[in-house]
Amino acid sequence: MNRKILYFLPVLLILFVWQSCENPDASIFGKWKLNSKKSTDLVTWRYRQLEMTIRDSGDKIEIINHWKSRRAGDWIDSVAVVPGGDTTRVLVKSPIWPENWYMGVLSLPNTEKKISGYWNKPNKDLTTFTKQLVQISQGEALVETERQFYVNRRGDELTLIEKRSTRPTEILMVFDRITE
């Protein structure tokens, strides 16, 4: 009997430590800074820094991307999504497509970007879908993007997995929480 207790003691200890690391209030809401060392290496991020704010605004979630660059200035790109609700439409105002500016792909001003999404786990795991027309050297193309946002157990790291219809591989973005 004593041997069985000794056998399960390390397992119980691991479970206790694992549970104590969880922050029950952890959510995707807040300010986040891209950790480029943990993320997919894209040329865009070598010269710019991305800070993202995710806000709960009642029935919708606001996602504000603030691209900072010493060379080319800053861009702010924001969208709102109603989880489980109607598709949100955002008027595209700038030809700069900040997520892919270095590839010669441009947004089409005066077109609409369409965003929808749903919660996988309320306040912790969100999936969004975006459809947007862009300008490429061959003409216009529709880009469809699926983005999955989820926060870790401690609430200090946000992972964003992006799948684009024009890209065969996923883009991984890891963000560290900014605490003020």
SEFI-414649 format. One record per residue (C-alpha): residue in one letter; y, x, z; residue number from 1. Coordinates in Angstrom, 1 decimal. Each point is the difference from the previous one (the first is absolute). Layout:
# SEFI-414649
MIFI; A; Y; X; Z; NUM
...
//
This chain:
# SEFI-414649
MIFI; M; 0.0; 0.0; 0.0; 1
MIFI; N; 2.5; 2.8; 0.9; 2
MIFI; R; -0.7; 1.7; -3.4; 3
MIFI; K; 1.0; -3.2; -1.8; 4
MIFI; I; 3.3; -0.1; 1.9; 5
MIFI; L; 0.7; 3.6; -0.8; 6
MIFI; Y; -0.8; -0.6; -3.7; 7
MIFI; F; 2.5; -2.9; -0.3; 8
MIFI; L; 2.7; 1.6; 2.1; 9
MIFI; P; 1.5; 2.1; -2.8; 10
MIFI; V; -0.1; -3.1; -2.3; 11
MIFI; L; 1.9; -2.1; 2.5; 12
MIFI; L; 2.5; 2.8; 0.5; 13
MIFI; I; 0.6; 0.3; -3.7; 14
MIFI; L; 0.5; -3.8; -0.3; 15
MIFI; F; 2.4; 0.0; 3.0; 16
MIFI; V; 2.1; 2.9; -1.6; 17
MIFI; W; 0.0; -1.7; -3.4; 18
MIFI; Q; 1.2; -3.3; 1.4; 19
MIFI; S; 2.7; 1.7; 2.1; 20
MIFI; C; 1.5; 1.5; -3.2; 21
MIFI; E; 0.6; -3.5; -1.5; 22
MIFI; N; 3.5; -1.4; 0.2; 23
MIFI; P; -0.4; -3.8; 0.0; 24
MIFI; D; 3.6; -0.4; -1.1; 25
MIFI; A; -0.4; 2.3; -3.0; 26
MIFI; S; 1.4; -1.7; -3.1; 27
MIFI; I; 1.2; 1.0; -3.5; 28
MIFI; F; 3.6; -1.0; 1.0; 29
MIFI; G; 2.5; 2.8; 0.6; 30
MIFI; K; 1.3; 3.2; -1.7; 31
MIFI; W; -2.4; 2.4; -1.7; 32
MIFI; K; 0.4; 3.5; -1.6; 33
MIFI; L; -2.3; 1.2; -2.7; 34
MIFI; N; -2.3; 2.9; 1.1; 35
MIFI; S; -0.4; 1.7; -3.4; 36
MIFI; K; -2.6; 2.4; 1.4; 37
MIFI; K; -2.4; -2.8; 0.7; 38
MIFI; S; 0.9; -1.9; -3.2; 39
MIFI; T; -1.0; 0.3; -3.6; 40
MIFI; D; 1.9; 2.9; -1.5; 41
MIFI; L; 2.5; -1.5; -2.5; 42
MIFI; V; 2.9; 1.9; -1.5; 43
MIFI; T; 2.4; -2.8; 1.2; 44
MIFI; W; -0.6; 0.9; 3.6; 45
MIFI; R; 0.6; 3.7; -0.4; 46
MIFI; Y; 3.7; -0.5; -0.5; 47
MIFI; R; 0.6; -3.2; 1.9; 48
MIFI; Q; -0.8; -1.6; 3.3; 49
MIFI; L; -1.0; -3.7; 0.4; 50
MIFI; E; 0.9; -2.0; 3.1; 51
MIFI; M; -1.3; -3.5; 0.1; 52
MIFI; T; 1.0; -2.9; 2.3; 53
MIFI; I; -2.2; -3.0; 0.3; 54
MIFI; R; 1.6; -3.0; 1.7; 55
MIFI; D; -1.2; -3.4; 1.0; 56
MIFI; S; 2.6; -2.5; -1.1; 57
MIFI; G; -1.5; -3.3; 1.0; 58
MIFI; D; -2.2; -1.3; -2.8; 59
MIFI; K; 0.4; 3.2; -2.1; 60
MIFI; I; -0.6; 3.7; 0.3; 61
MIFI; E; 2.7; 2.4; -1.2; 62
MIFI; I; -1.1; 3.4; -1.3; 63
MIFI; I; 3.0; 2.4; -0.5; 64
MIFI; N; -0.6; 3.3; -1.6; 65
MIFI; H; 2.7; 2.6; 0.5; 66
MIFI; W; -0.6; 3.0; -2.4; 67
MIFI; K; 2.1; 3.0; 1.1; 68
MIFI; S; 0.7; 2.9; -2.2; 69
MIFI; R; 2.2; 3.1; 0.4; 70
MIFI; R; 0.2; 0.4; -3.8; 71
MIFI; A; 0.4; -3.5; -1.4; 72
MIFI; G; 1.3; -2.1; 2.8; 73
MIFI; D; -1.6; -3.0; 1.8; 74
MIFI; W; -1.6; -3.2; -1.3; 75
MIFI; I; -0.8; -3.1; 2.0; 76
MIFI; D; -2.6; -2.4; -1.4; 77
MIFI; S; -1.0; -3.1; 1.9; 78
MIFI; V; -2.3; -2.9; -0.4; 79
MIFI; A; -0.9; -3.0; 2.0; 80
MIFI; V; -3.5; -1.6; 0.1; 81
MIFI; V; -1.1; -3.3; 1.6; 82
MIFI; P; -3.6; 0.7; 1.2; 83
MIFI; G; -2.2; -2.8; -1.3; 84
MIFI; G; 3.0; -1.8; -1.5; 85
MIFI; D; 1.8; -0.2; -3.3; 86
MIFI; T; 0.7; 2.9; -2.3; 87
MIFI; T; 3.3; 1.6; 0.7; 88
MIFI; R; 2.2; 1.0; -2.9; 89
MIFI; V; 2.4; 2.9; 0.2; 90
MIFI; L; 2.7; 0.7; -2.7; 91
MIFI; V; -0.3; 3.6; -1.2; 92
MIFI; K; 3.4; 1.5; 0.0; 93
MIFI; S; -0.5; 3.7; -0.7; 94
MIFI; P; -1.9; 1.8; -2.8; 95
MIFI; I; -1.3; 2.5; 2.6; 96
MIFI; W; -3.6; -0.8; 1.0; 97
MIFI; P; 0.0; 2.2; 3.2; 98
MIFI; E; -3.7; 0.1; 0.4; 99
MIFI; N; -0.5; 1.7; -3.3; 100
MIFI; W; 3.4; 1.3; -1.2; 101
MIFI; Y; -1.2; 3.5; -1.1; 102
MIFI; M; -2.5; -1.4; -2.6; 103
MIFI; G; 2.7; -1.5; -2.3; 104
MIFI; V; -1.0; -3.5; 1.0; 105
MIFI; L; 3.1; -2.2; 0.6; 106
MIFI; S; 0.4; -3.5; 1.5; 107
MIFI; L; 1.5; -2.6; -2.2; 108
MIFI; P; 3.3; -1.3; 1.4; 109
MIFI; N; 0.5; -3.8; 0.1; 110
MIFI; T; -3.8; -0.6; 0.0; 111
MIFI; E; -1.9; -1.3; 3.0; 112
MIFI; K; -2.4; 1.8; 2.3; 113
MIFI; K; -2.6; -2.5; 1.4; 114
MIFI; I; -1.6; 0.6; 3.4; 115
MIFI; S; -2.6; -1.9; 1.9; 116
MIFI; G; -2.3; 0.9; 2.8; 117
MIFI; Y; -2.1; -0.9; 3.0; 118
MIFI; W; -0.9; 1.2; 3.5; 119
MIFI; N; -3.5; 1.5; 0.4; 120
MIFI; K; 0.8; 0.3; 3.8; 121
MIFI; P; 3.3; -1.5; 1.1; 122
MIFI; N; 2.7; 2.6; 0.6; 123
MIFI; K; -2.5; 2.9; -0.5; 124
MIFI; D; -1.5; -0.2; -3.5; 125
MIFI; L; 2.0; -1.3; -3.0; 126
MIFI; T; -0.9; -0.1; -3.7; 127
MIFI; T; 2.7; -0.6; -2.6; 128
MIFI; F; -0.1; -0.4; -3.8; 129
MIFI; T; 2.9; 0.8; -2.3; 130
MIFI; K; 0.5; -0.6; -3.7; 131
MIFI; Q; 2.9; 1.8; -1.7; 132
MIFI; L; 1.0; 0.7; -3.6; 133
MIFI; V; 0.9; 3.7; -0.6; 134
MIFI; Q; 1.3; 1.9; -3.0; 135
MIFI; I; -2.2; 2.8; -1.3; 136
MIFI; S; 0.3; 2.1; -3.2; 137
MIFI; Q; -2.2; -2.4; -1.9; 138
MIFI; G; 2.0; -3.1; 1.1; 139
MIFI; E; -0.4; -2.4; 2.9; 140
MIFI; A; -3.1; -0.2; 2.3; 141
MIFI; L; -1.0; -2.2; 2.8; 142
MIFI; V; -1.0; 1.9; 3.1; 143
MIFI; E; -2.0; -1.8; 2.7; 144
MIFI; T; -0.2; 1.7; 3.4; 145
MIFI; E; -2.2; -0.9; 3.0; 146
MIFI; R; 1.2; 1.6; 3.2; 147
MIFI; Q; -2.0; -0.1; 3.3; 148
MIFI; F; 2.0; 0.8; 3.2; 149
MIFI; Y; -1.8; 0.6; 3.2; 150
MIFI; V; 0.9; 1.5; 3.4; 151
MIFI; N; -2.3; 2.2; 2.0; 152
MIFI; R; -1.3; -0.9; 3.5; 153
MIFI; R; 2.7; 1.9; 1.8; 154
MIFI; G; 2.8; -1.5; -2.2; 155
MIFI; D; 1.5; 3.4; -0.8; 156
MIFI; E; -1.3; 0.3; -3.6; 157
MIFI; L; 0.2; -2.4; -3.0; 158
MIFI; T; -2.3; 0.5; -3.0; 159
MIFI; L; 1.0; -1.5; -3.4; 160
MIFI; I; -2.6; 0.0; -2.8; 161
MIFI; E; 1.5; -0.8; -3.4; 162
MIFI; K; -2.0; -1.0; -3.0; 163
MIFI; R; 1.9; -0.3; -3.3; 164
MIFI; S; -1.3; -1.6; -3.2; 165
MIFI; T; 1.3; 3.1; -1.9; 166
MIFI; R; -1.6; 2.6; 2.2; 167
MIFI; P; -3.8; 0.7; 0.3; 168
MIFI; T; 0.2; 1.4; 3.6; 169
MIFI; E; 1.5; -1.4; 3.2; 170
MIFI; I; 3.1; 1.4; 1.6; 171
MIFI; L; -0.2; 0.7; 3.7; 172
MIFI; M; 3.2; 0.0; 2.0; 173
MIFI; V; -0.1; 0.8; 3.8; 174
MIFI; F; 3.0; -0.7; 2.1; 175
MIFI; D; 0.9; 1.0; 3.5; 176
MIFI; R; 1.9; -2.5; 2.2; 177
MIFI; I; 3.6; 0.9; 0.6; 178
MIFI; T; 1.0; -0.7; 3.6; 179
MIFI; E; 3.6; -0.2; 0.9; 180
//
